[in-house]
Amino acid sequence: MDIQSRSVTRFDHWAKLWAPLVERGPQPLQQSWGYGAAVAAQGAVVERLCVELDGRPVALAQTAGRRLAGGLVRLTLLMGGPAWIDPEPDPAVQAAVVRHLRRAHPRFRRWFLVVQPDLADADAARRVLRRAGLRRVMTGVAPVRLDLAPEPEQLRAGLKGKWRNALKGAEAADLAVVEGGARASAYQWLLAREAAQRGLAGYLAPPVDMVEAFAKAEAGAKPGQRGGGRARGAKPAKTSQRQPQATAPVLTLTALDGRDKLAGQLFLVHGATATYHIGWSGEAGRAAGAHNLLLWRAMLALKARGVRWLDLGPVDTAAGAGIARFKLGTGAEPQVQVGSWL
């Protein structure tokens, strides 16, 4: 097998390569153009690669790397990838592609590639990764992803009983819900509340300040703009001059009681998938069930925009039982992933 990598430096080409994958299933946020631009703005070295077998594209991979230990160690993450262009890729090809990506990060130079595929934890997936010469270093998370294709009546019927009752209570409270997100000023207040919330709770999550960089990259990338660096020895990929039209990349919803903000949620939209990024609620919002109302309205708003899947993030039934119950109350089922491999 002749496997080569080509660097993708243009938004329109990346979007064109992703196009066949969009309707196949949820797309990981970490493989979106906007995510790469956001982490690059925070100092990560981002590479976007199209991997070819005998000159034919077979996989896409976006990596983000940093130097550690005073620059002596380089750690690169491949999160949610590779993404396979073939809907039923040959396991031998999959293993060869992952092996090719790993060899581009030579361990004898203290350059380590950690692969976190967007694959269910199954024997077939583990065999592919072992065949590529990797070993598992961490078990996988269990993301909750909701299919928004059913009609609103069906989506509502799929809600768990307690969740649906909380929604009814919030609707009866007659809270105002404001939709926004096109301008950064529409969600700066929510970012500030989230930053304060994280400081008090001490939990880790994607950086709060990545939203604006993500939105600008997804909505404003022009043909010819560069995103990320070129891989060592990689050739620039051929590009198309067409600029794909995309759904607005950020959706925010705010629950109001008069002029008082009770709760807010923010979603990042990438292709046919939206990812729940931030949620905040005050005491009054929690008492009124505002989060249930906002998430329900978000489901309808995203569906109306043509978004097919809503990624609510992973559940942790031990450390975050309440949040897990909230996510699972939508009726979506978690899927344990294959984990991190080195």
C-alpha positions in Angstrom: 0.0 0.0 0.0 1.3 3.5 -0.9 0.0 5.8 1.8 0.8 9.5 1.6 -0.5 12.6 3.6 -1.4 15.9 2.0 -1.7 19.1 4.1 -5.1 20.8 3.7 -4.7 24.5 4.2 -7.9 25.9 2.9 -11.4 25.9 4.4 -13.2 25.2 1.2 -11.2 22.1 0.4 -11.6 20.7 4.0 -15.4 21.3 3.7 -15.5 19.6 0.3 -13.7 16.5 1.7 -16.0 16.4 4.6 -19.2 16.7 2.5 -19.7 13.0 1.9 -19.4 12.3 5.7 -21.9 15.0 6.8 -25.1 13.0 6.5 -23.5 9.7 7.6 -23.4 10.4 11.3 -22.4 12.9 14.0 -19.2 14.8 13.3 -16.8 15.3 16.2 -16.2 18.9 17.1 -12.5 18.3 17.4 -12.3 17.5 13.7 -14.0 20.7 12.6 -12.2 23.6 10.9 -13.4 26.0 13.5 -12.1 23.9 16.4 -8.6 23.7 14.8 -8.6 27.5 14.3 -9.6 28.0 17.9 -6.9 25.9 19.5 -4.3 27.3 17.0 -5.2 30.7 18.3 -4.3 29.5 21.8 -0.9 28.3 20.8 -1.4 24.7 19.5 0.3 23.5 16.4 -2.6 22.4 14.2 -2.2 20.1 11.2 -5.1 19.1 8.8 -4.3 16.1 6.7 -5.9 14.2 3.9 -4.5 10.6 3.9 -4.4 9.0 0.5 -4.0 5.3 -0.5 -2.6 4.9 -4.0 -3.6 8.5 -4.8 -7.2 8.1 -3.5 -8.4 10.0 -0.4 -9.3 7.5 2.3 -9.2 9.5 5.6 -9.1 13.0 7.1 -7.2 13.9 10.3 -6.8 17.1 12.3 -4.2 17.1 15.0 -3.3 19.6 17.7 0.1 19.5 19.3 2.0 21.3 22.1 5.5 21.3 23.5 5.9 20.2 27.1 8.7 19.9 29.7 10.4 23.1 28.5 10.1 22.0 24.8 11.8 18.6 25.4 8.6 16.6 24.7 6.0 17.2 21.9 2.5 15.8 22.5 0.0 15.7 19.6 -3.6 14.7 20.0 -5.8 13.3 17.3 -9.3 13.6 18.9 -12.3 12.2 17.1 -10.3 11.0 14.1 -9.3 9.8 11.7 -12.5 10.3 9.8 -13.0 7.6 7.1 -14.2 8.7 3.7 -15.3 5.2 2.8 -18.4 4.3 4.8 -17.1 0.8 5.3 -13.3 1.1 5.4 -11.2 -2.0 5.2 -9.7 -2.8 8.7 -6.3 -3.3 7.0 -6.5 0.1 5.5 -7.6 1.7 8.8 -4.6 0.1 10.6 -2.2 1.2 7.8 -3.5 4.8 8.0 -3.2 5.0 11.8 0.3 3.5 11.6 1.3 6.1 8.9 0.1 8.9 11.2 2.0 7.5 14.2 5.2 7.1 12.3 5.1 10.8 11.4 5.6 11.4 15.2 8.8 9.6 16.0 9.0 8.5 19.6 12.8 8.5 19.7 12.5 12.3 19.2 10.1 12.4 22.2 7.2 13.2 19.9 4.1 11.3 20.9 0.8 10.9 19.1 -2.3 10.1 21.2 -5.2 8.8 19.1 -8.7 9.1 20.4 -10.9 7.7 17.7 -14.6 8.5 17.4 -15.3 4.7 17.5 -17.4 2.5 19.8 -15.5 0.3 22.2 -15.7 -2.9 20.2 -13.3 -5.8 19.4 -13.0 -4.7 15.8 -11.9 -1.1 16.7 -9.4 -2.4 19.3 -7.9 -4.9 16.8 -7.3 -2.1 14.3 -5.5 0.1 16.8 -3.4 -2.8 18.1 -2.5 -3.7 14.5 -1.4 -0.1 14.0 1.1 -0.6 16.8 -0.8 1.3 19.5 -1.8 0.4 23.0 -4.6 1.8 25.1 -3.6 4.2 27.8 -7.1 5.4 28.9 -10.6 4.1 28.7 -13.1 5.9 26.5 -15.8 8.4 27.4 -19.5 7.9 26.6 -20.9 10.8 24.6 -24.6 11.4 24.3 -25.8 12.2 20.8 -29.4 13.0 19.9 -30.8 12.4 16.4 -32.9 15.5 15.5 -34.4 13.9 12.3 -37.7 12.9 13.9 -40.6 15.4 13.9 -41.0 17.6 17.0 -43.8 15.5 18.3 -41.7 12.4 18.2 -38.7 14.2 19.8 -40.9 15.3 22.7 -42.4 11.9 23.1 -38.9 10.5 23.4 -38.1 12.7 26.4 -38.0 10.8 29.8 -41.0 11.4 32.0 -39.3 13.6 34.7 -37.5 15.6 32.1 -40.7 16.2 30.1 -42.5 17.2 33.3 -39.8 19.7 34.2 -40.2 21.1 30.6 -43.9 21.5 31.1 -43.3 23.3 34.4 -40.9 25.8 32.7 -43.4 26.4 29.9 -46.1 27.1 32.4 -43.8 29.7 34.1 -44.1 31.7 30.9 -40.4 32.5 30.7 -39.1 34.5 27.7 -36.5 32.7 25.6 -34.2 34.9 23.4 -32.2 33.3 20.6 -28.9 34.8 19.5 -25.3 34.1 18.8 -24.5 35.9 15.5 -22.5 38.6 17.4 -20.0 38.0 20.1 -21.7 40.6 22.3 -24.7 38.3 22.4 -22.9 35.6 24.4 -20.1 37.4 26.3 -22.2 37.5 29.4 -22.6 33.7 29.3 -18.9 33.2 28.8 -18.2 35.3 31.9 -20.7 33.4 34.0 -19.3 30.1 32.8 -15.7 31.2 33.6 -16.8 32.1 37.1 -18.8 28.8 37.4 -15.7 26.8 36.5 -13.6 28.7 39.0 -16.0 27.8 41.9 -16.6 24.2 40.8 -13.0 23.4 39.8 -13.9 21.3 36.7 -12.1 21.1 33.4 -13.7 21.7 30.0 -12.8 23.2 26.6 -11.5 26.8 26.9 -14.3 29.4 27.4 -12.6 31.9 25.1 -12.5 29.6 22.0 -16.0 30.5 20.9 -15.2 33.7 19.0 -12.3 32.1 17.2 -14.4 29.1 16.3 -17.2 31.3 15.0 -15.0 33.5 12.9 -13.2 30.5 11.3 -16.4 28.5 10.5 -18.4 31.5 9.2 -15.7 33.7 7.7 -12.9 31.5 6.3 -12.2 32.6 2.7 -10.6 30.6 -0.1 -6.9 31.1 0.2 -6.9 31.6 4.0 -4.6 29.2 5.8 -5.5 27.2 8.8 -2.9 25.3 10.7 0.6 24.3 9.5 1.8 22.0 6.8 2.9 18.5 7.9 6.5 17.5 7.6 7.1 16.4 4.0 3.5 16.9 3.0 2.4 18.3 -0.3 -0.4 20.9 -0.5 -3.7 19.4 -1.6 -5.5 20.6 -4.7 -8.3 23.0 -3.9 -11.7 24.0 -5.2 -12.6 27.7 -5.7 -16.1 27.3 -4.3 -16.9 28.6 -0.9 -19.4 26.3 0.9 -22.4 27.9 2.6 -22.7 27.0 6.2 -25.3 27.3 9.0 -24.5 30.1 11.5 -21.8 28.5 13.7 -23.0 29.6 17.1 -26.4 29.4 18.7 -27.2 30.9 22.1 -30.5 30.8 24.0 -31.2 32.9 27.1 -34.1 32.4 29.6 -35.4 35.7 30.9 -37.8 36.7 33.7 -38.4 40.3 32.8 -34.9 41.7 32.3 -33.3 39.1 34.6 -31.2 36.4 33.0 -32.1 33.1 34.6 -30.1 30.7 32.4 -28.2 30.4 29.1 -26.9 27.8 26.8 -24.4 28.0 23.9 -24.0 25.5 21.0 -21.2 25.3 18.4 -22.5 24.2 15.0 -20.2 22.3 12.6 -21.6 20.8 9.5 -24.8 18.8 10.3 -23.8 18.5 14.0 -24.1 20.9 16.9 -22.2 20.5 20.1 -23.4 21.7 23.5 -20.6 23.8 24.7 -21.7 26.0 27.7 -24.7 26.0 30.0 -25.3 28.3 33.0 -28.2 28.7 35.4 -28.8 30.7 38.5 -30.9 29.6 41.5 -34.1 31.0 40.0 -33.4 29.3 36.7 -32.9 25.9 38.3 -36.1 26.3 40.3 -38.0 27.1 37.1 -36.5 24.3 35.0 -35.0 26.8 32.6 -32.3 24.5 31.3 -35.0 22.0 30.2 -36.8 24.7 28.4 -33.7 26.1 26.7 -32.4 22.7 25.6 -35.8 21.8 24.1 -36.0 25.2 22.3 -32.4 24.6 21.1 -33.4 21.2 19.7 -36.2 22.8 17.6 -34.0 25.8 16.5 -31.2 23.5 15.4 -33.5 21.2 13.6 -35.0 24.2 11.8 -31.5 25.2 10.7 -30.9 21.8 9.1 -28.7 20.4 11.9 -29.2 16.6 12.1 -27.4 15.7 15.3 -26.9 17.3 18.7 -23.8 16.2 20.7 -24.4 16.8 24.4 -21.0 15.6 25.4 -19.9 12.7 27.6 -21.7 11.5 30.7 -20.0 10.8 34.0 -22.5 9.0 36.3 -20.1 9.1 39.2 -18.6 12.6 39.4 -21.5 14.3 37.5 -24.6 12.3 38.2 -27.0 15.3 38.0 -25.6 16.5 34.6 -25.7 12.9 33.3 -29.4 12.5 34.3 -30.1 15.8 32.5 -28.5 14.7 29.3 -30.0 11.2 29.4 -33.4 12.7 30.0 -33.5 13.7 26.3 -33.9 10.1 25.4 -30.5 9.8 23.8 -28.3 6.8 24.6 -24.6 7.1 25.4 -22.0 5.1 23.5 -18.8 4.2 25.2 -15.8 4.9 22.9 -12.7 2.9 22.4 -10.5 5.3 24.4 -7.0 6.9 24.1 -4.2 5.0 22.4 -0.5 5.7 22.2 
